[in-house]
Amino acid sequence: MKRIFITGASSGIGAALALQYAGPGVVLGLAARRKDLLDALGRLIPEGVWRHDRVDNNAAAHIKASILGPSETIPVSAGRLLLGTWQAVMLVELDGPRERRLVVTVR
């Protein structure tokens, strides 16, 4: 499985790269300002236009979740997350609201 991380994914070249690389066998990590990321996903994957919507009217959430991926690996050193200046950890609920179980493993 190929893992690709794209910064600036809310617009321009970053958004174009996200569309280019999204697909089977790829775990795509996108970074942008929190609201910008959700706005970008909304523009890239519109609601109500997918064949799967005939099943549960929820295709856009499933596609967005597939692009974002189910997990993230973040290095830790001396008990601190090693994040870049503009990086943050966020949980994005695309299929709710509903209760979720969040699992954090530190090795």
C-alpha positions in Angstrom: 0.0 0.0 0.0 1.3 3.4 -1.0 1.2 6.2 1.6 1.2 9.8 0.3 1.0 13.0 2.5 0.0 16.2 0.9 0.2 19.6 2.5 -1.8 22.6 1.3 -4.6 20.2 0.3 -7.3 22.8 0.6 -6.7 24.4 -2.8 -4.4 24.8 -5.8 -1.7 22.3 -6.4 -2.3 20.5 -3.2 -6.0 19.9 -4.0 -5.0 18.8 -7.5 -2.5 16.4 -6.2 -5.0 14.9 -3.8 -7.4 14.2 -6.7 -4.6 12.8 -8.8 -3.3 10.3 -6.1 -6.6 9.3 -4.5 -7.5 5.7 -5.5 -7.2 2.0 -4.7 -4.0 1.0 -2.8 -3.3 4.5 -1.7 -3.5 6.0 1.9 -3.7 9.7 1.3 -2.9 12.1 4.2 -4.1 15.7 3.7 -3.0 18.7 5.7 -4.6 22.1 5.6 -6.1 24.5 8.1 -8.9 22.5 9.8 -11.9 24.3 8.3 -10.1 24.6 4.9 -9.7 20.8 4.8 -13.4 20.2 5.3 -14.2 22.9 2.8 -11.8 21.3 0.3 -13.3 17.9 0.8 -16.8 19.4 0.3 -15.7 20.9 -3.1 -13.9 17.8 -4.2 -16.6 15.4 -3.3 -20.1 16.9 -3.6 -23.1 15.5 -1.9 -25.9 13.6 -3.7 -24.3 12.8 -7.1 -22.9 9.3 -6.5 -24.5 5.9 -7.5 -24.0 4.7 -4.0 -26.4 7.4 -2.8 -29.2 5.2 -4.1 -28.3 2.8 -1.3 -28.1 5.0 1.7 -27.7 8.6 0.5 -24.3 8.8 2.2 -21.8 8.2 -0.6 -19.9 11.5 -0.1 -19.1 10.7 3.5 -17.8 7.3 2.5 -15.6 8.7 -0.2 -14.2 11.4 2.1 -13.4 8.8 4.8 -11.7 6.7 2.2 -9.5 9.6 1.1 -8.6 10.6 4.7 -8.0 7.0 5.8 -8.8 5.3 9.1 -5.6 5.9 11.0 -2.6 8.1 11.4 0.9 7.4 12.6 2.6 10.2 14.5 6.1 9.9 15.9 6.6 10.5 19.6 9.8 11.5 21.4 10.2 12.1 25.1 6.5 11.8 25.6 5.7 14.5 23.0 4.1 14.3 19.6 6.5 15.3 16.9 4.3 17.5 14.8 5.3 20.2 12.4 4.6 23.9 13.1 1.2 23.8 11.3 0.2 20.2 12.0 -2.5 19.1 14.4 -4.4 16.0 15.3 -8.1 16.1 14.6 -11.0 13.6 14.5 -13.3 14.2 11.5 -16.8 12.8 11.7 -18.1 12.5 8.2 -20.9 10.0 8.9 -22.8 11.3 11.9 -23.3 12.5 14.4 -22.9 9.2 16.1 -20.8 7.8 19.0 -17.3 6.6 18.0 -14.6 4.7 19.8 -11.2 6.3 19.5 -8.2 4.1 20.1 -4.8 5.6 20.8 -1.8 3.3 21.0 1.6 4.6 22.2 4.6 2.3 21.6 
